[in-house]
Amino acid sequence: MTQSYRIAEFPNQQQTLIATVEQDERTAYFYIWPAEPFRTQFAVRGCWLRNLLPAPAREDVEAMEQGIAPLLSAEHCRTLEAEPALDPAGLQVIWEPADDGAALWYQGQLLAVIPGWSLYQNRQVSFSAGCIRENRLTAPLGSASTNDYYARAESHRHFWRDWHDGHLWEPLQRELLKRYESRYGDSLKYYTIDQGSWPPMAISQHFHQGCWYFLTVGMCIRPMPWVDFLYEDLAPQYRRTELAMAIDAEVMTEENAVQMASALAGFAHYPWARLSWLGEGHTLESAVAPVGFDGFILSGALAGEAGQLALPKRDGEKVNLLWTTPVTAAEREFAEAGDNGGLRLIEKLREYGAHHIFLPRQQVVEPPAPGATAS
């Protein structure tokens, strides 16, 4: 039986996905594999790269039935003759900044793209330079002028090159801090939360009109996963964010406020560590929520006009500021129980009079009946 060999392996930044190149004596393929914790959540994505045997006249059904990577039929191939095996030394994978899709480069030429949004649906989607007609194994990669994914792959390569040069962080950091300080006064303390790895991220602490403010710096460097799939053309309005927390100083000392705000350090990594995203009405569990509360809800609307702060655009895209507000266990269950539950919880909180600055309050949903189980 034909034996396929993995000739290259490239994990993404967060080790959630692994890009591989595999070939046998017949074909070469590009794959994106979910890491072990995500195997039940996401399927493997594949892309045909080249035939190492002459292209067959018809679809290679026999190989598919045997569970072998199939040859691509002649009508779909740029080259009908057998191509040489890939040299592992010439392979390079460039991950999308969202960390969920990747492009394969070979000896400086773009060979294939598996877009990140393809991870979240059932149909295989990929683009190969060796393909001239769309088929079930892949689609034509074309050129930057004919295929947006080709152009994106080139821009992603420039993105990583520019960040590798190390000159982009200080201007972004300075611009965000300037915007925060214009509203909430000087940055009193600055906590690095990137643990020494890319991307740089931090939390800036401020004191303004009797409240402690904590705001993340650097989340917006990367677009979040999932958003391209969910919002398509509107994705640039939703895929970048920074998080914030506000606490009334009369109800919490600075030390306790800092402890509560430490939740932001984990939340800032959440989208890429979990292959997820954060948006209006999303809830997150937290061990550092204040007594009587179980986690936080994210919202810009809850802040009203007082909490609106226009942030500098990033790569031409809007950056949303989401405030993290404590919620009880029952409220979090309510928000997570059905579609738009988080948005309905925000409405209840606004009706109660709650806003983005934390103060003790009553629970705004009915507690579950004794013995009841969540549906």
C-alpha positions in Angstrom: 0.0 0.0 0.0 1.2 3.5 -0.8 2.8 5.2 2.2 2.5 9.0 2.6 5.4 10.8 4.4 5.2 14.1 6.3 8.1 16.1 4.9 7.4 19.4 6.7 5.4 20.6 9.7 4.7 24.2 10.7 2.6 24.9 13.9 0.8 28.2 14.2 1.6 30.9 16.7 -0.6 29.5 19.4 0.0 25.8 18.6 -3.7 25.3 18.0 -3.2 24.2 14.4 -0.4 22.5 12.5 0.3 22.9 8.8 1.9 20.0 7.1 3.2 18.9 3.7 2.9 15.2 2.9 3.9 13.3 -0.2 4.3 9.7 -1.4 5.5 8.4 -4.8 2.2 9.6 -6.4 1.2 13.0 -5.1 2.0 15.9 -2.7 -0.6 17.6 -0.5 -0.8 20.5 1.9 -2.9 20.1 5.1 -4.0 22.0 8.2 -4.5 19.7 11.2 -6.2 20.8 14.4 -4.1 20.2 17.5 -5.2 17.5 19.9 -7.6 19.7 22.0 -9.5 20.8 18.8 -9.7 17.5 17.0 -13.4 17.0 17.8 -14.2 20.6 17.0 -12.5 21.1 13.6 -11.9 18.8 10.6 -8.6 18.4 8.7 -8.3 20.8 5.7 -6.4 19.6 2.7 -5.1 20.9 -0.7 -3.7 19.0 -3.6 -0.3 20.4 -4.6 1.1 18.3 -7.5 1.1 14.9 -9.2 4.3 13.0 -9.1 3.0 10.7 -11.7 1.4 11.6 -15.1 -2.1 13.1 -14.6 -4.8 10.5 -15.1 -7.5 11.0 -17.7 -10.3 10.6 -15.2 -10.9 11.3 -11.5 -8.8 9.0 -9.3 -11.8 7.3 -7.6 -9.8 4.1 -6.9 -7.3 6.0 -4.7 -10.2 7.7 -2.8 -11.9 4.4 -2.2 -8.6 3.0 -0.7 -8.1 6.1 1.5 -5.0 7.2 -0.5 -4.4 10.8 -1.5 -5.7 10.9 -5.1 -4.0 12.2 -8.2 -5.7 15.2 -9.8 -7.2 14.4 -13.2 -5.7 15.9 -16.4 -8.6 18.3 -17.1 -7.8 20.2 -13.9 -4.0 20.2 -14.0 -1.6 22.9 -15.2 1.0 20.2 -15.9 0.1 16.8 -17.3 3.5 15.2 -16.9 4.8 13.9 -13.6 6.3 16.7 -11.5 9.4 16.3 -9.3 9.0 15.6 -5.6 9.0 18.6 -3.3 12.3 19.4 -1.5 11.5 20.0 2.2 14.3 22.7 2.3 12.3 24.9 -0.1 9.1 24.9 1.8 7.8 27.8 3.9 4.4 28.3 5.6 3.1 31.8 6.3 0.1 31.8 8.7 -2.6 34.3 8.4 -2.4 36.9 11.2 -5.7 35.5 12.6 -3.7 32.2 13.0 -6.3 30.0 11.4 -5.4 29.8 7.7 -2.1 29.4 5.9 -0.2 29.8 2.6 2.5 27.5 1.4 5.5 29.0 -0.4 8.0 26.9 -2.3 11.4 28.2 -3.4 10.0 31.7 -3.1 6.8 31.0 -5.1 3.3 30.8 -3.8 2.1 27.2 -4.1 -1.2 27.0 -2.2 -3.6 28.7 0.2 -6.0 27.3 2.7 -8.1 30.3 4.0 -8.8 30.4 7.7 -12.6 30.8 7.3 -12.7 27.3 5.7 -12.0 25.8 9.1 -15.5 26.7 10.3 -17.6 25.0 7.6 -18.0 21.5 6.1 -16.8 22.1 2.6 -13.1 21.8 1.6 -11.8 25.1 0.3 -8.3 25.6 -1.0 -6.3 27.1 -3.9 -3.4 25.5 -5.7 -1.0 27.0 -8.2 -1.0 23.7 -10.1 -4.8 23.7 -10.6 -6.5 25.4 -13.6 -10.2 24.4 -13.0 -12.1 24.1 -9.7 -12.8 20.6 -8.5 -13.4 18.7 -5.2 -9.7 18.6 -4.3 -8.9 22.3 -4.8 -9.4 25.4 -7.0 -7.1 27.6 -9.1 -4.8 29.9 -7.2 -4.3 32.2 -10.2 -2.6 35.5 -9.5 -2.9 38.5 -7.3 -5.0 40.2 -9.9 -7.4 37.3 -10.3 -7.6 35.8 -6.8 -8.0 37.8 -3.7 -6.5 35.0 -1.6 -3.3 35.2 -3.6 -3.1 38.9 -2.9 -3.8 38.3 0.8 -1.1 35.7 1.0 1.4 38.3 -0.3 0.2 40.9 2.2 0.4 38.4 5.1 4.0 37.7 4.2 4.7 41.5 4.4 2.8 41.6 7.7 5.2 39.1 9.3 8.3 40.6 7.8 7.4 44.0 9.1 6.7 42.7 12.6 9.9 40.7 12.5 11.8 44.0 11.9 10.5 45.1 15.4 9.6 48.7 14.5 5.8 48.6 14.6 5.1 48.1 18.3 6.2 51.4 19.7 4.0 53.6 17.4 1.0 51.4 18.0 1.6 51.4 21.7 2.1 55.1 21.9 -1.0 55.9 19.8 -3.3 53.7 21.9 -1.9 55.1 25.2 -2.3 58.6 24.0 -6.0 57.9 23.2 -6.6 56.3 26.6 -4.8 59.1 28.4 -6.8 61.7 26.6 -10.0 60.3 28.3 -8.8 58.7 31.5 -5.6 60.6 32.5 -2.0 59.4 32.8 -1.2 55.8 32.6 -0.3 55.1 36.3 0.9 51.5 35.8 1.6 49.3 32.8 1.5 45.5 33.0 3.0 43.4 30.2 0.8 40.4 29.5 2.5 38.8 26.5 4.8 36.5 28.5 7.7 37.5 26.2 6.2 36.1 23.0 4.6 37.7 20.0 2.4 39.7 19.8 3.3 42.3 22.4 0.4 43.0 24.7 -0.2 44.9 27.9 -2.7 46.4 30.2 -2.6 50.2 31.1 -4.0 51.3 34.4 -5.6 54.7 35.0 -7.6 56.6 37.7 -10.3 59.1 36.6 -13.2 60.7 38.4 -13.1 58.2 41.3 -12.8 55.1 39.1 -10.0 52.6 38.2 -9.7 52.0 34.5 -7.8 49.1 32.9 -7.4 48.9 29.1 -5.6 46.4 26.9 -2.9 47.5 24.5 -2.1 45.3 21.5 -5.0 42.9 21.0 -5.9 44.8 17.8 -2.6 43.8 16.1 -4.3 40.6 14.9 -7.7 40.0 13.5 -9.7 37.4 15.4 -10.6 34.0 14.1 -14.1 33.1 13.0 -15.1 36.7 12.1 -14.4 36.4 8.4 -16.6 33.3 8.2 -19.4 34.9 10.2 -19.5 38.4 8.8 -17.9 38.0 5.3 -17.7 41.5 3.7 -18.5 43.2 7.0 -15.7 41.4 8.9 -13.4 44.4 9.0 -16.0 46.1 11.3 -15.8 43.3 13.9 -12.5 41.4 13.8 -10.3 43.7 15.8 -10.8 44.7 19.5 -9.4 46.0 22.7 -10.9 45.2 26.1 -11.4 47.5 29.1 -12.6 47.3 32.7 -13.8 50.1 35.0 -14.3 49.8 38.8 -15.7 52.4 41.2 -12.9 53.1 43.7 -15.4 53.5 46.5 -16.3 49.8 46.4 -12.9 48.3 45.7 -9.3 49.1 46.8 -6.6 49.5 44.2 -5.2 46.1 45.1 -8.5 44.3 44.7 -9.2 46.3 41.5 -5.9 45.1 40.0 -6.7 41.5 40.9 -10.1 41.8 39.2 -8.6 43.4 36.2 -6.1 40.6 35.9 -8.9 38.7 34.1 -8.1 40.9 31.1 -4.7 39.2 30.8 -6.3 35.9 30.0 -9.2 37.3 27.9 -6.7 39.2 25.7 -5.3 35.8 24.5 -8.6 34.0 24.3 -9.5 34.3 20.6 -6.3 32.8 19.3 -5.8 30.3 22.1 -9.3 29.0 21.6 -9.8 29.6 17.9 -12.8 31.8 18.8 -13.7 35.4 18.9 -15.0 38.1 21.2 -17.9 40.4 20.5 -20.9 42.3 21.9 -22.8 40.1 24.4 -20.2 37.4 24.7 -19.6 36.0 28.2 -16.5 34.6 29.8 -16.1 32.7 33.1 -13.4 34.0 35.5 -12.0 33.0 38.9 -11.2 36.6 39.7 -14.7 38.0 39.3 -15.8 39.8 42.4 -17.7 38.0 45.2 -21.1 37.0 44.1 -20.2 37.0 40.4 -19.1 34.3 38.1 -17.6 35.9 35.1 -18.0 38.9 32.7 -20.0 40.0 29.8 -18.4 42.0 27.0 -20.3 45.1 25.7 -19.8 48.5 24.2 -23.5 49.2 24.3 -23.6 48.8 28.1 -21.2 51.7 28.4 -23.5 54.1 26.7 -22.1 57.4 25.3 -19.9 57.9 28.4 -17.9 54.8 27.7 -17.5 55.3 23.9 -13.9 55.9 22.9 -13.0 55.9 19.2 -9.7 53.9 18.9 -7.2 54.4 16.1 -7.8 52.1 13.1 -5.5 49.2 12.5 -4.5 48.3 9.0 -7.4 50.5 7.9 -9.9 48.5 10.0 -12.1 49.6 12.9 -11.0 48.7 16.4 -13.9 48.0 18.8 -13.6 48.7 22.5 -15.5 46.2 24.6 -16.0 46.7 28.3 -15.9 43.7 30.6 -18.7 43.8 33.2 -19.2 41.2 36.0 -22.2 38.9 35.7 -23.5 36.2 38.1 -23.6 32.5 37.3 -27.3 32.7 36.6 -26.9 35.6 34.3 -24.1 33.9 32.4 -26.2 30.8 32.0 -29.1 33.0 30.7 -26.7 34.7 28.2 -25.4 31.3 27.0 -28.7 29.5 26.9 -29.9 30.6 23.4 -29.4 32.8 20.4 -28.8 36.4 21.3 -28.9 35.6 25.0 -26.0 37.9 25.7 -27.7 40.8 23.9 -30.9 40.2 25.9 -28.9 40.2 29.1 -27.4 43.5 28.2 -30.9 44.9 27.7 -31.9 43.7 31.2 -28.7 45.2 32.7 -29.5 48.5 31.0 -33.1 48.5 32.2 -31.7 47.9 35.7 -29.5 50.9 35.3 -26.2 49.0 35.3 -23.3 50.3 33.1 -19.7 49.6 32.4 -18.4 50.9 35.7 -18.6 48.1 38.3 -20.8 48.7 41.3 -22.5 46.0 43.5 -26.0 45.3 42.1 -28.9 42.9 42.2 -29.1 40.0 39.9 -31.2 40.9 36.8 -32.5 37.4 35.9 -34.5 34.9 37.9 -32.3 32.3 39.6 -32.9 28.7 38.4 -35.5 26.7 40.4 -34.0 24.3 43.0 -33.1 21.0 41.3 -33.5 22.5 37.8 -30.8 21.7 35.2 -29.7 23.9 32.4 -31.0 22.9 29.0 
